[in-house]
Amino acid sequence: MEVILAFFLAHWYLSLFFQTFFLHRYASHGAFTMSRFTEKVFFVLTWIFEGSNYLSPYGYGVMHRMHHAFADTPQDPHSPKYDESIIKMMWKTKTIYSAIANKKVEVEPRFSKDVPQWEAFDKFARSWPSRVFWGTLYTLVYINFATELWMWIFLPMQFLLAPIHGAIINWFAHKYGYVNFKVGDTSRNFLPLDFLMMGESYHNNHHKNSSRANFGGIRWHEIDPTYLAIRFLDKIGVVEIVKTRQIVSERVRKAA
């Protein structure tokens, strides 16, 4: 049991880290910079740790910029306001993401400018042989270490971790939680202490200032684990945080 739970949790957090660090904060928002060589290293690491869930930085980055530009409007790629269920919302998201990643739709330059691309690697990492390879590897772990039938419930989740992570934020963080800032959409801070989503659940803070590397830090309890990792990588010279204007206005008072 310990091996399966450790494997699932390691995959959950490592996959999530590269999604929020590389795809979201770097590819989508340019919250920090890195060299071209380092960028390619993170392409590979994202493939390794997202595995069968690998998402194209280009497809993700373009779609996420569209989300910010059109948040909670009919043009939003994923909004609970316009989708009847979380399943329908995520299917719509998948359809739009695939069209962008496969370059089957024309994208406005404002959404694609400076989004990292490595087309040859992306094509390989998103291919079915790659996904089957990782899926087979996960299954072999369960065959060798699952000691109870109920443990197998985690396996299909591992095939779909990236969409699950996206669904948690794109659905629940637009419906539940608290608000620090009045913004023109329904974004909320889903968790007061983000032990589950590595800072992603501070969604209202992020929608207030999308280019800020730190999604937390507005209230004393808003600790962003991914930002702590970014600060460490900045200190040792792997990345360089882009300095942005501090959020100092329009803060909503904490409810009594």
C-alpha positions as CSV (number, residue, x, y, z in Angstrom):
1,M,0.0,0.0,0.0
2,E,2.8,2.4,0.9
3,V,4.5,2.1,-2.5
4,I,1.3,2.8,-4.4
5,L,0.3,5.8,-2.3
6,A,3.8,7.2,-2.5
7,F,3.9,6.6,-6.3
8,F,0.5,8.3,-6.7
9,L,1.4,11.3,-4.5
10,A,4.8,11.8,-6.1
11,H,3.2,11.8,-9.6
12,W,0.4,14.1,-8.4
13,Y,2.8,16.8,-7.1
14,L,5.6,16.4,-9.6
15,S,3.2,16.6,-12.5
16,L,1.5,19.5,-10.9
17,F,4.7,21.3,-10.3
18,F,5.8,21.3,-13.9
19,Q,2.3,22.3,-15.0
20,T,2.2,25.4,-12.7
21,F,5.9,26.2,-13.0
22,F,6.7,25.6,-16.6
23,L,3.4,25.7,-18.5
24,H,1.5,28.2,-16.5
25,R,3.9,30.7,-14.9
26,Y,6.6,30.5,-17.6
27,A,5.0,29.6,-20.9
28,S,1.7,31.4,-20.4
29,H,2.8,34.5,-18.4
30,G,6.5,34.9,-18.6
31,A,6.7,35.5,-14.8
32,F,10.4,34.5,-15.0
33,T,13.0,34.0,-17.7
34,M,15.5,31.2,-18.5
35,S,18.0,30.4,-21.1
36,R,17.0,28.5,-24.3
37,F,19.0,25.5,-23.1
38,T,17.3,25.5,-19.7
39,E,13.9,25.9,-21.5
40,K,14.6,22.7,-23.4
41,V,15.6,20.9,-20.2
42,F,12.2,21.8,-18.7
43,F,10.4,20.6,-21.8
44,V,12.0,17.2,-21.2
45,L,11.3,17.3,-17.5
46,T,7.7,18.2,-18.1
47,W,7.4,15.2,-20.4
48,I,9.0,12.9,-17.8
49,F,6.8,14.0,-14.9
50,E,3.5,14.6,-16.7
51,G,4.1,11.4,-18.7
52,S,0.9,10.2,-20.3
53,N,-0.7,13.5,-19.4
54,Y,2.0,15.7,-21.2
55,L,0.6,19.1,-22.3
56,S,2.1,21.2,-25.1
57,P,3.6,24.4,-23.6
58,Y,2.4,26.2,-26.8
59,G,-1.1,24.8,-26.7
60,Y,-1.4,25.4,-23.0
61,G,0.1,28.9,-23.1
62,V,-2.0,30.2,-25.9
63,M,-5.2,28.7,-24.5
64,H,-4.5,30.1,-21.0
65,R,-3.9,33.6,-22.3
66,M,-7.2,33.3,-24.0
67,H,-8.8,32.4,-20.7
68,H,-7.5,35.6,-19.1
69,A,-8.5,37.7,-22.0
70,F,-12.0,36.3,-22.2
71,A,-12.6,35.1,-18.6
72,D,-16.2,34.2,-18.0
73,T,-17.4,35.3,-21.4
74,P,-18.7,33.0,-24.2
75,Q,-15.1,33.1,-25.7
76,D,-13.5,31.7,-22.6
77,P,-12.1,28.2,-23.3
78,H,-13.3,27.0,-19.9
79,S,-15.8,28.8,-17.7
80,P,-18.4,27.2,-15.3
81,K,-20.6,30.2,-16.2
82,Y,-21.2,28.8,-19.7
83,D,-20.9,25.1,-19.2
84,E,-23.5,22.9,-17.6
85,S,-21.1,20.5,-15.9
86,I,-17.4,20.0,-15.2
87,I,-17.3,17.2,-17.8
88,K,-18.7,19.4,-20.5
89,M,-16.3,22.2,-19.6
90,M,-13.2,19.9,-19.7
91,W,-14.3,18.3,-23.0
92,K,-14.6,21.8,-24.5
93,T,-11.2,22.7,-23.1
94,K,-9.7,19.5,-24.6
95,T,-11.2,20.4,-28.0
96,I,-9.8,23.9,-28.0
97,Y,-6.4,22.9,-26.6
98,S,-6.0,20.2,-29.3
99,A,-6.9,22.6,-32.1
100,I,-4.3,25.1,-30.9
101,A,-1.6,22.6,-30.1
102,N,-2.0,21.0,-33.6
103,K,-2.2,24.5,-35.2
104,K,-5.5,23.8,-36.8
105,V,-6.8,27.3,-35.9
106,E,-5.5,30.7,-36.5
107,V,-4.2,32.3,-33.3
108,E,-4.0,36.1,-32.6
109,P,-0.4,37.2,-32.2
110,R,-1.1,38.6,-28.8
111,F,-1.8,35.1,-27.6
112,S,1.1,33.3,-29.3
113,K,3.9,35.9,-28.8
114,D,6.9,34.5,-27.0
115,V,5.1,31.3,-26.0
116,P,7.9,28.6,-26.1
117,Q,7.8,26.1,-28.9
118,W,9.8,23.0,-29.7
119,E,7.7,21.4,-32.4
120,A,9.7,18.3,-33.0
121,F,9.8,17.3,-29.3
122,D,6.2,18.4,-28.7
123,K,5.1,16.1,-31.5
124,F,7.0,13.2,-30.0
125,A,5.9,13.9,-26.4
126,R,2.2,14.2,-27.4
127,S,2.2,11.1,-29.6
128,W,0.3,7.9,-28.8
129,P,3.5,5.8,-28.5
130,S,4.7,8.2,-25.8
131,R,1.4,8.1,-23.9
132,V,1.2,4.3,-24.2
133,F,4.8,4.0,-22.9
134,W,4.0,6.0,-19.8
135,G,0.7,4.3,-19.3
136,T,2.3,0.9,-19.5
137,L,5.0,1.9,-17.0
138,Y,2.3,3.1,-14.5
139,T,0.4,-0.1,-14.9
140,L,3.5,-2.2,-14.3
141,V,4.0,-0.4,-11.0
142,Y,0.5,-1.4,-9.9
143,I,0.9,-5.0,-11.1
144,N,4.0,-5.3,-9.0
145,F,3.0,-3.3,-5.9
146,A,-0.8,-3.1,-5.6
147,T,-1.8,-5.4,-2.7
148,E,-5.5,-4.6,-2.6
149,L,-8.1,-4.2,-5.3
150,W,-9.1,-0.7,-4.2
151,M,-5.7,0.7,-4.9
152,W,-6.3,0.3,-8.7
153,I,-8.7,3.2,-8.5
154,F,-5.7,5.5,-8.5
155,L,-4.4,4.2,-11.9
156,P,-7.0,5.9,-14.2
157,M,-6.5,9.1,-12.3
158,Q,-2.7,9.0,-13.1
159,F,-3.6,8.6,-16.8
160,L,-5.4,12.0,-16.5
161,L,-3.7,14.0,-13.9
162,A,-3.1,17.1,-16.0
163,P,-6.8,17.4,-16.9
164,I,-7.8,16.7,-13.3
165,H,-5.5,19.5,-12.1
166,G,-7.0,21.9,-14.7
167,A,-10.5,20.9,-13.8
168,I,-10.0,21.6,-10.1
169,I,-8.9,25.2,-10.7
170,N,-11.0,26.0,-13.8
171,W,-14.2,24.7,-12.2
172,F,-14.0,24.9,-8.4
173,A,-11.8,28.1,-8.2
174,H,-14.5,29.9,-10.2
175,K,-17.3,28.7,-8.0
176,Y,-16.1,28.3,-4.4
177,G,-13.7,30.1,-2.0
178,Y,-13.0,33.7,-1.0
179,V,-12.1,36.9,-2.8
180,N,-9.2,39.3,-2.1
181,F,-9.8,41.5,-5.2
182,K,-12.7,42.7,-7.2
183,V,-12.0,41.6,-10.7
184,G,-14.2,41.3,-13.8
185,D,-14.7,37.6,-13.5
186,T,-15.7,34.9,-11.0
187,S,-12.2,33.8,-9.9
188,R,-11.8,32.9,-6.3
189,N,-9.1,31.6,-3.9
190,F,-10.2,28.0,-3.6
191,L,-8.1,27.0,-0.6
192,P,-6.8,29.3,2.3
193,L,-3.8,27.1,2.7
194,D,-2.9,25.5,-0.6
195,F,-1.5,22.1,0.3
196,L,-3.2,20.5,-2.7
197,M,-2.5,22.6,-5.8
198,M,0.9,24.1,-5.0
199,G,-0.4,27.8,-5.1
200,E,-2.7,27.4,-8.1
201,S,-5.8,27.7,-5.9
202,Y,-5.0,31.3,-5.2
203,H,-6.8,32.0,-8.4
204,N,-8.4,35.4,-7.5
205,N,-4.9,36.7,-6.6
206,H,-3.6,35.4,-9.9
207,H,-6.4,37.0,-12.0
208,K,-5.7,40.3,-10.3
209,N,-2.1,40.2,-11.5
210,S,-1.4,37.4,-13.9
211,S,2.3,38.1,-14.5
212,R,3.2,37.9,-10.8
213,A,5.3,34.9,-10.0
214,N,3.9,34.6,-6.5
215,F,0.2,33.6,-6.5
216,G,-0.1,33.9,-2.7
217,G,1.3,36.4,-0.2
218,I,-1.8,38.7,0.0
219,R,-2.9,37.2,3.4
220,W,-0.6,35.8,6.0
221,H,-1.7,32.2,5.3
222,E,-1.4,32.3,1.5
223,I,1.8,30.4,1.1
224,D,2.7,29.5,-2.5
225,P,5.0,26.4,-2.5
226,T,5.8,26.8,-6.2
227,Y,6.9,30.4,-5.7
228,L,9.3,29.2,-3.0
229,A,10.8,26.9,-5.6
230,I,11.0,29.7,-8.1
231,R,12.8,31.9,-5.6
232,F,15.3,29.2,-5.0
233,L,15.9,28.6,-8.7
234,D,16.3,32.4,-9.1
235,K,18.9,32.5,-6.3
236,I,21.0,29.8,-7.9
237,G,20.7,31.4,-11.4
238,V,18.5,28.8,-13.2
239,V,15.7,31.3,-13.7
240,E,15.3,35.1,-13.3
241,I,12.1,36.4,-11.8
242,V,10.6,39.3,-13.7
243,K,9.9,42.1,-11.3
244,T,6.3,43.2,-11.4
245,R,4.4,45.9,-9.7
246,Q,3.3,44.9,-6.2
247,I,-0.4,44.5,-5.6
248,V,-1.3,47.2,-3.1
249,S,-4.7,48.4,-4.1
250,E,-8.3,47.2,-4.2
251,R,-7.7,44.7,-1.5
252,V,-10.9,43.4,0.0
253,R,-11.2,43.4,3.7
254,K,-11.3,40.0,5.3
255,A,-14.8,39.2,6.4
256,A,-15.4,39.5,10.1
